[in-house]
Amino acid sequence: MSDEKLLQQFVDSFQRRDDCIALDEDVPPEMIVKRDVESWDELQKWQPICVKTRLSELNALYSRIGGRFPILYEQLILSYR
């Protein structure tokens, strides 16, 4: 399986989880899972969203920690929020 497919499979798994509850009002609206039915007793859930970030954005962090993240994790944080 390619790294891209593996990352997509990981991100897609969040839709099946019950513990992705948006308790904080600071969750961006685009991350809130849209529901077909409004119910006052059901908590809002969040999901990762695709946000492309340049690798250069990690340079300051890498210089502070003196190393790099593993490649697959780097791809994850550069692709999703």
One Martini backbone bead per residue (centre of mass of N, CA, C, O) as a GRO file, in nm:
protein
   81
    1MET     BB    1   0.099   0.035   0.022
    2SER     BB    2   0.074   0.351   0.000
    3ASP     BB    3   0.117   0.632   0.178
    4GLU     BB    4  -0.132   0.781   0.073
    5LYS     BB    5  -0.337   0.553   0.136
    6LEU     BB    6  -0.273   0.527   0.436
    7LEU     BB    7  -0.351   0.814   0.516
    8GLN     BB    8  -0.642   0.802   0.411
    9GLN     BB    9  -0.730   0.567   0.591
   10PHE     BB   10  -0.678   0.711   0.857
   11VAL     BB   11  -0.865   0.957   0.812
   12ASP     BB   12  -1.128   0.787   0.755
   13SER     BB   13  -1.147   0.659   1.048
   14PHE     BB   14  -1.280   0.907   1.198
   15GLN     BB   15  -1.580   0.852   1.102
   16ARG     BB   16  -1.594   0.579   1.300
   17ARG     BB   17  -1.569   0.747   1.548
   18ASP     BB   18  -1.691   0.840   1.885
   19ASP     BB   19  -1.440   1.047   2.003
   20CYS     BB   20  -1.498   1.306   1.796
   21ILE     BB   21  -1.551   1.556   1.997
   22ALA     BB   22  -1.673   1.895   1.999
   23LEU     BB   23  -1.603   2.085   2.286
   24ASP     BB   24  -1.478   2.318   2.138
   25GLU     BB   25  -1.533   2.638   2.001
   26ASP     BB   26  -1.245   2.630   1.825
   27VAL     BB   27  -1.363   2.467   1.610
   28PRO     BB   28  -1.368   2.459   1.297
   29PRO     BB   29  -1.636   2.444   1.087
   30GLU     BB   30  -1.494   2.254   0.865
   31MET     BB   31  -1.465   2.010   1.095
   32ILE     BB   32  -1.758   1.969   1.111
   33VAL     BB   33  -1.995   1.739   1.115
   34LYS     BB   34  -2.247   1.677   0.910
   35ARG     BB   35  -2.594   1.662   0.966
   36ASP     BB   36  -2.917   1.554   0.888
   37VAL     BB   37  -2.992   1.563   1.199
   38GLU     BB   38  -3.126   1.739   1.453
   39SER     BB   39  -2.989   1.705   1.793
   40TRP     BB   40  -2.961   1.792   2.124
   41ASP     BB   41  -2.818   1.504   2.228
   42GLU     BB   42  -2.601   1.548   2.006
   43LEU     BB   43  -2.283   1.567   1.950
   44GLN     BB   44  -2.036   1.716   1.807
   45LYS     BB   45  -1.828   1.643   1.531
   46TRP     BB   46  -1.508   1.567   1.402
   47GLN     BB   47  -1.277   1.623   1.121
   48PRO     BB   48  -1.051   1.596   0.907
   49ILE     BB   49  -0.866   1.820   0.693
   50CYS     BB   50  -0.758   1.941   0.394
   51VAL     BB   51  -0.420   2.087   0.427
   52LYS     BB   52  -0.183   2.245   0.257
   53THR     BB   53   0.172   2.234   0.335
   54ARG     BB   54   0.475   2.349   0.351
   55LEU     BB   55   0.779   2.225   0.439
   56SER     BB   56   0.905   2.505   0.531
   57GLU     BB   57   0.717   2.533   0.792
   58LEU     BB   58   0.919   2.328   0.964
   59ASN     BB   59   1.201   2.460   1.006
   60ALA     BB   60   1.177   2.594   1.287
   61LEU     BB   61   1.115   2.336   1.440
   62TYR     BB   62   1.362   2.168   1.353
   63SER     BB   63   1.570   2.365   1.481
   64ARG     BB   64   1.466   2.323   1.778
   65ILE     BB   65   1.477   1.986   1.782
   66GLY     BB   66   1.713   1.859   1.600
   67GLY     BB   67   1.502   1.739   1.378
   68ARG     BB   68   1.285   1.490   1.243
   69PHE     BB   69   1.022   1.356   1.121
   70PRO     BB   70   0.867   1.119   1.008
   71ILE     BB   71   0.756   1.096   0.693
   72LEU     BB   72   0.456   1.016   0.743
   73TYR     BB   73   0.400   1.237   0.954
   74GLU     BB   74   0.474   1.474   0.779
   75GLN     BB   75   0.253   1.423   0.568
   76LEU     BB   76   0.017   1.455   0.760
   77ILE     BB   77   0.077   1.756   0.870
   78LEU     BB   78   0.085   1.870   0.561
   79SER     BB   79  -0.236   1.764   0.489
   80TYR     BB   80  -0.368   1.794   0.787
   81ARG     BB   81  -0.628   1.904   1.056
   0.00000   0.00000   0.00000
